[in-house]
Amino acid sequence: EIASQLDGLRTAYASAGGANPELVQLMSKLQADARALAEGPSTGSGGGLPGTVPPEVRRQMEAMDRALAAREEEARELQGRLAALKQHPPPRCSGALSPASEPREPPAPLAPATLPGESAQERELRELKTRQELSL
């Protein structure tokens, strides 16, 4: 039906004096595509109708589908392993490599003690020098 409507449109265009060759060619192509659609999908070498997939492209798409399926399988496997680890976590390390989520005691502040025989003024001077050295 569309092909016959396009044929009528092309005839009317030519009867009205239409002579644009690009437009006539476009209408002819549309008419041919409409006929091919009415007859069924193309099984040719891939140069068929718009929307049909050439065999080379179809093979590439199938290869991509297989690769995607493999990645999805890997993801499912990793999710299963993660779930197993969550149910049965490995033993924790002890010592310096404790996780950040465990609370730690803050380090003791550095409070210089008074040295034997040192006056309060000497101690203050020594503390000042230590602070200056640490800020460098």
C-alpha positions in Angstrom: 0.0 0.0 0.0 2.8 2.4 0.9 4.6 1.6 -2.4 1.5 2.4 -4.4 1.0 5.7 -2.5 4.6 6.6 -3.2 4.1 5.7 -6.9 1.0 8.0 -7.0 3.0 10.8 -5.3 5.9 10.5 -7.8 3.4 10.5 -10.7 1.6 13.6 -9.3 5.0 15.4 -8.8 6.0 14.7 -12.4 2.5 15.8 -13.7 2.8 19.0 -11.8 6.0 19.8 -13.5 8.4 18.5 -10.8 11.7 17.8 -12.3 14.2 17.7 -9.4 16.2 14.5 -10.2 17.3 14.1 -6.6 13.7 14.2 -5.4 12.6 11.7 -8.1 15.4 9.4 -7.2 14.6 9.6 -3.5 10.9 8.8 -4.2 12.0 5.8 -6.3 14.2 4.5 -3.6 11.5 4.9 -1.0 9.1 3.1 -3.3 11.6 0.2 -3.7 12.2 0.0 0.0 8.5 -0.1 0.7 8.0 -2.9 -1.8 10.9 -4.8 -0.2 9.5 -4.4 3.2 6.1 -5.7 2.0 7.8 -8.8 0.6 9.8 -9.6 3.7 13.3 -9.1 5.1 16.3 -9.2 2.9 18.5 -12.3 3.0 21.1 -10.9 0.6 24.7 -9.8 1.2 23.8 -7.0 3.7 23.2 -4.2 1.2 19.4 -4.5 1.7 17.0 -2.3 3.4 17.7 0.3 6.1 17.5 -1.5 9.4 18.8 -4.8 8.1 22.1 -6.0 9.5 24.8 -7.2 7.2 26.3 -10.6 8.0 29.7 -9.2 8.9 28.1 -6.8 11.4 25.9 -9.6 12.8 29.0 -11.7 13.4 30.6 -8.9 15.3 27.5 -8.3 17.3 27.3 -12.0 18.2 31.0 -12.0 19.3 30.2 -9.0 21.5 27.2 -10.7 22.9 29.4 -13.7 23.8 32.0 -11.5 25.4 29.3 -9.7 27.4 27.9 -13.0 28.6 31.4 -14.1 29.7 31.9 -10.8 31.7 28.4 -11.2 33.3 29.4 -14.7 34.3 32.6 -13.4 35.9 30.6 -10.8 37.7 28.2 -13.4 39.1 31.2 -15.5 40.2 32.8 -12.5 41.9 29.6 -11.6 43.6 29.3 -15.2 44.9 32.9 -15.1 46.3 32.2 -11.8 47.9 29.0 -13.1 49.6 31.0 -16.1 50.8 33.7 -13.9 52.3 31.0 -11.8 54.0 29.5 -15.0 55.6 32.9 -16.4 56.6 35.5 -13.6 56.8 39.2 -14.6 57.0 40.9 -14.2 60.4 42.1 -10.7 61.1 45.7 -9.8 61.4 46.9 -8.6 64.8 49.5 -6.0 65.4 50.4 -2.8 63.5 48.1 -3.6 60.5 44.8 -3.2 62.3 41.9 -1.9 60.3 41.0 1.8 60.5 37.5 0.9 61.7 38.9 -0.3 65.0 39.4 2.4 67.6 43.0 3.1 68.6 44.4 4.8 71.6 45.8 8.2 70.8 49.6 8.5 71.3 50.7 9.9 74.6 51.5 13.6 74.4 55.1 14.6 74.4 55.5 16.3 77.7 59.1 17.1 78.6 60.0 16.3 82.1 62.1 18.5 84.2 65.7 17.3 84.1 67.5 16.8 87.4 69.1 20.1 88.5 67.1 22.1 85.9 65.3 25.3 86.9 61.8 26.1 85.7 63.2 28.8 83.5 65.7 26.4 81.9 62.9 23.9 81.3 60.7 26.5 79.6 63.7 27.5 77.4 64.3 23.9 76.4 60.6 23.3 75.7 60.5 26.4 73.5 63.6 25.2 71.5 62.0 21.7 71.1 58.7 23.2 69.8 60.7 25.4 67.3 62.6 22.4 66.0 59.5 20.3 65.6 57.7 23.1 63.6 60.6 23.2 61.1 
